Amino acid sequence: MQNPIPNITGLSPASATAGAAAQTLTINGTNFLSSSTVTYNSAAHAATFVSATQLTIQLTASDQATAGSYPVVVTNPTPGGGASNAVNFTVNAPANNPASITTQPQGQTVTAPATATFSVTATGTGSLSYQWYKNGAAISGATSASYTTPATTTGTNGAGFTVTVTNNYGSATSTVAVLTVNPAATTNLSPVGPVLIGGQPQNQTVIAPASATFSATAIGTAPITYQWNKNGTAISGATLATYTTPATTSADNGEVFTVTVTNSVNSLTSPPATLAVTSTSTAPTIAGGPQNANVDSGYTASFYVFATGTAPLSYQWSENGTPIANATDPVYTTPTLASADNNEQFTVTVTNSGGTATSGAGTLEVLSPGGLSGFQLPGPGFPGTPTDLIGVQYNFQVVTNQSQSPKILFGGNTLYTPGSNVNGYDTQFNLYSGTLTFANGGCTTYPPLGTYTEGEASLRNATADYPYNAGETTGVASGINTSDTVNWPIQTYLIDDLPDLYESESFSQFSLNGVQGFVTVQQGGTLTDVSGFENYCHVPMLSTTYRMWTITTQLTGYPTVTNQIVVPDANARYIAPYAAMQFLSEFLDSAGTFTVQYWNFAYMTTSNPVWSPVSILQTEYEYTGNGQNLGAHVVTVNGQDRVEISNVSGNSYFPVNTPFVIAPP
């Protein structure tokens, strides 16, 4: 039997474009056999028999690489058989299509310091090249179909990104994709290392049958466990940071309580706290007396007192020894002041059923109108137990500093111990603009004393010692740690003619425009060996127990700076609640806009050793509009409230002594 001669009636597909990918070619016709063979452009290709009317072969990319007409022939074997008619498969020359963007890059929202990735999809003849742009400027090395930014900051918020795609026949530029950068979440700094007892349990006095509550704060690497002890024996179930006794009787008088705190590093037992159980009231004790106040004329001043003793306590304020009518609260605010009020003396007498106690005097200094403004916590301070603050923290950002004319924003805290006759130790975190030369005695790490002049806006950490108002000379020392002494030169110095002032300071040596950071002031452990300070700086230290405090400043893009402050524990165990967060500006020259924002305020106490947000603040002074000071108001940035200090005219600044609320972090 003779095999038939095959016949091709058509190809599917009949053509392709040069450069096409491998594909299946279907051959339609008649008289096909399972033994039929196929040639494409005279080259044999393996055929797949589908039916007597259909065969398939696989075309490779190289079969279609070059434009032209390529004959397809089917051959049946003998006997009979033979070659079919030839039908051409056409490979067309490619069209010259310019680059075209099919999927535009999309806007991205991230939280600093996360990166953001933009991508584009494009088509066009031949190979495509890419170039990404930020705000119209080409980004070096950004030549792929996607681009990932470096770690972001809020300074890149609102930046616009585009990409240009190019081939041999043209180019296309994308629409703008906007980058939204939200501020980084506040990182609550937790102390690390061996466990320390930052807030020791204190002696307690109660009238039977009242209960007594003891508390302690452990600082160190978590987790930390507590075990309270009575007369050296562990109390069952007393494993919290506080312990409240059952109802007391006279038999409980003189009982001794301690707490043992433990973490993975070590275990430590507190000094004893004694319980006094009486049947009579305990007379009041002044824990924190009124402080000296410096106020511009035309404003008011506030004085505070913190007292302990059996409740209820009553208060009576006096001016120069004369009782002030209706001044019967723990805080007294003066009427509007004039220069005639300078050097007035304010005291307070605290009374309960057990007796009275009269504070030392706070002196009022009335200044000529200057450039002060700012805000602080509303007096008398925090909720809960206000006398045991062990930490405060906040974020800040310098929005605008147009010139280096003299201006400064003080971020102040005062360290104190309730009942001490030493007024306190001032610490400072300042944003500073101007020129300052140190040429007085002391010790320094860099640069040499007498040669350092700071001439551009900078951040300053400092601690100052003011212990002499009560007639007691108390040693104090401080040191600042930084890994970058070029950007953060350090000086420790004494100021001539001010023998009660001893400071350590660091000054940044870079423009603050746009810089933001996070500040933590926190209590540390106690020290008895401070010889290193004596030997290096020749500071007259005392033979006493000292308390370590730290001011840690974390600036985005710069090394962390840590100011370590060593002060007598008997006089500086806590942060004074009436001076925990004070942000005061002094604008000494009218040149240039100065705008700074603060947010994420929080505090920690020994009785509640977690970071608690602050949402209520109060202005001090007010914006005059004369170009010589700054005002305070609230702005919202990326959905978060911030307190802004600025001298930009036209803002609605708060009046003096005005409480205001910001949303907590």
JOBELHU-V542599 format. One record per backbone hydrogen bond with DSSP energy under -1.0 kcal/mol. NH is the residue of the N-H (numbers start at 1). CO is the residue of the C=O. E is the energy in kcal/mol with one decimal. If there is no record, write none. Layout:
NH&CO&E / NH&CO&E
This chain:
3&79&-3.2 / 7&30&-2.0 / 9&28&-2.5 / 10&28&-1.6 / 12&26&-2.3 / 16&90&-2.0 / 18&92&-3.3 / 19&64&-1.7 / 20&17&-1.7 / 23&59&-2.0 / 25&57&-3.0 / 26&12&-2.9 / 27&55&-3.5 / 28&10&-2.8 / 29&53&-2.0 / 30&7&-2.4 / 32&52&-2.7 / 36&33&-1.6 / 37&75&-2.4 / 39&73&-2.3 / 40&43&-3.1 / 41&71&-2.9 / 43&40&-1.8 / 45&38&-2.6 / 48&56&-2.8 / 50&54&-2.1 / 51&54&-2.1 / 54&51&-1.5 / 55&27&-2.3 / 56&48&-1.8 / 57&25&-2.1 / 59&23&-3.0 / 65&62&-1.0 / 68&91&-2.4 / 70&89&-2.6 / 72&87&-1.9 / 73&39&-1.9 / 75&37&-2.5 / 76&82&-2.5 / 81&3&-3.5 / 82&76&-2.0 / 84&74&-2.7 / 87&72&-2.0 / 89&70&-3.1 / 90&14&-2.1 / 91&68&-3.6 / 92&16&-3.4 / 97&95&-1.7 / 100&123&-3.1 / 102&121&-2.2 / 103&121&-2.0 / 108&178&-1.4 / 110&180&-2.6 / 112&182&-2.8 / 114&111&-2.4 / 118&147&-3.0 / 120&145&-2.0 / 121&103&-1.9 / 123&100&-3.0 / 125&97&-2.5 / 129&166&-2.7 / 131&164&-1.4 / 132&142&-2.2 / 133&162&-3.0 / 134&137&-2.8 / 135&160&-3.4 / 137&134&-2.1 / 139&132&-2.6 / 142&139&-1.9 / 143&141&-1.5 / 147&118&-3.1 / 149&116&-2.9 / 152&114&-1.4 / 156&153&-1.9 / 157&154&-1.2 / 158&179&-3.1 / 159&156&-2.0 / 161&177&-2.8 / 162&133&-1.7 / 164&131&-2.5 / 165&172&-3.1 / 166&129&-2.5 / 167&170&-2.6 / 170&167&-1.0 / 172&165&-2.4 / 174&163&-2.6 / 177&161&-2.8 / 179&159&-2.8 / 180&108&-3.0 / 182&110&-3.0 / 196&219&-3.1 / 198&217&-1.7 / 199&217&-1.3 / 204&274&-1.9 / 206&276&-2.4 / 208&278&-1.7 / 210&207&-2.3 / 214&243&-2.9 / 216&241&-1.9 / 217&199&-1.8 / 219&196&-3.5 / 221&193&-2.3 / 225&262&-2.5 / 227&260&-1.3 / 228&238&-2.5 / 229&258&-3.1 / 230&233&-3.0 / 231&256&-3.4 / 233&230&-1.9 / 235&228&-2.9 / 238&235&-1.9 / 239&237&-1.6 / 243&214&-2.8 / 245&212&-2.8 / 252&249&-1.8 / 253&250&-1.3 / 254&275&-3.1 / 255&252&-2.1 / 257&273&-2.9 / 258&229&-1.8 / 260&227&-2.8 / 261&268&-3.0 / 262&225&-1.9 / 263&266&-2.4 / 268&261&-2.7 / 270&259&-2.6 / 273&257&-2.6 / 275&255&-2.8 / 276&204&-3.0 / 278&206&-2.5 / 285&308&-2.5 / 287&306&-2.4 / 288&306&-2.3 / 293&363&-2.4 / 295&365&-2.6 / 297&367&-2.7 / 298&337&-2.8 / 299&296&-1.3 / 303&332&-2.8 / 305&330&-1.5 / 306&288&-2.5 / 308&285&-2.7 / 310&282&-1.8 / 314&351&-2.8 / 316&349&-1.5 / 317&327&-2.4 / 318&347&-2.9 / 319&322&-2.7 / 320&345&-3.2 / 322&319&-1.8 / 324&317&-3.0 / 327&324&-1.8 / 328&326&-1.2 / 332&303&-2.7 / 334&301&-2.9 / 337&299&-2.9 / 341&338&-2.1 / 342&339&-1.6 / 343&364&-3.1 / 344&341&-1.6 / 346&362&-2.2 / 347&318&-1.9 / 349&316&-2.4 / 350&357&-3.3 / 351&314&-2.4 / 352&355&-2.5 / 355&352&-1.2 / 357&350&-2.1 / 359&348&-2.6 / 362&346&-2.6 / 364&344&-2.5 / 365&293&-3.1 / 367&295&-3.2 / 375&583&-2.0 / 376&618&-2.7 / 381&378&-1.1 / 390&604&-2.7 / 391&604&-1.2 / 392&521&-2.2 / 393&602&-2.1 / 394&519&-1.9 / 395&599&-3.2 / 396&517&-2.0 / 397&597&-2.1 / 398&515&-2.7 / 399&595&-2.0 / 400&595&-1.7 / 402&593&-2.3 / 407&433&-2.5 / 408&586&-1.8 / 409&431&-2.4 / 410&584&-3.9 / 412&582&-3.0 / 413&427&-1.9 / 414&579&-1.5 / 415&425&-2.9 / 416&574&-2.9 / 419&287&-3.1 / 420&417&-2.2 / 425&415&-2.0 / 427&413&-3.0 / 428&462&-3.0 / 429&411&-2.5 / 430&460&-3.4 / 431&409&-1.9 / 432&458&-3.7 / 433&407&-2.5 / 438&452&-1.1 / 443&492&-1.0 / 446&490&-1.6 / 450&438&-2.1 / 451&448&-1.5 / 454&436&-1.5 / 458&432&-3.9 / 460&430&-3.5 / 461&506&-1.3 / 462&428&-2.4 / 464&426&-3.2 / 471&468&-1.9 / 477&566&-2.5 / 479&564&-2.8 / 481&562&-3.4 / 488&484&-1.9 / 491&505&-2.7 / 492&443&-1.3 / 493&503&-2.4 / 494&441&-4.0 / 495&501&-1.0 / 498&495&-1.6 / 501&498&-2.2 / 503&493&-2.0 / 505&491&-3.5 / 506&461&-1.5 / 507&489&-1.8 / 508&459&-1.7 / 509&487&-1.7 / 514&398&-2.0 / 515&512&-2.3 / 517&396&-2.3 / 518&554&-1.8 / 519&394&-2.9 / 520&552&-2.1 / 521&392&-3.1 / 522&550&-2.3 / 523&390&-2.9 / 524&548&-2.7 / 527&546&-2.9 / 534&530&-1.4 / 535&531&-3.1 / 536&532&-1.8 / 537&533&-2.2 / 538&534&-1.4 / 541&539&-1.9 / 544&542&-1.5 / 546&527&-3.8 / 547&567&-3.9 / 548&525&-2.7 / 549&565&-2.7 / 550&522&-2.0 / 551&563&-2.2 / 552&520&-2.8 / 553&561&-2.7 / 554&518&-2.7 / 556&516&-2.3 / 558&555&-2.0 / 561&553&-2.2 / 562&481&-2.3 / 563&551&-2.7 / 564&479&-3.6 / 565&549&-3.2 / 566&477&-3.4 / 567&547&-2.2 / 569&545&-2.4 / 571&568&-1.5 / 572&568&-1.1 / 574&416&-3.1 / 575&389&-2.1 / 576&414&-3.5 / 579&576&-1.8 / 582&412&-1.6 / 583&375&-2.8 / 584&410&-1.7 / 585&373&-3.3 / 586&408&-2.8 / 587&371&-1.4 / 588&406&-1.5 / 595&400&-2.5 / 596&645&-2.5 / 597&397&-2.7 / 598&643&-2.4 / 599&395&-1.8 / 602&393&-2.0 / 603&612&-2.0 / 604&391&-2.3 / 605&608&-1.3 / 606&388&-2.0 / 610&608&-2.5 / 612&603&-2.9 / 614&601&-2.3 / 617&660&-2.6 / 618&376&-2.8 / 619&658&-1.8 / 620&374&-2.6 / 631&646&-3.2 / 633&644&-1.8 / 635&642&-2.6 / 637&640&-2.8 / 640&637&-1.7 / 642&635&-3.0 / 643&598&-2.9 / 644&633&-3.3 / 645&596&-3.1 / 646&631&-2.2 / 651&648&-1.0 / 653&651&-1.2 / 654&632&-2.8 / 660&617&-2.8 / 662&615&-2.6
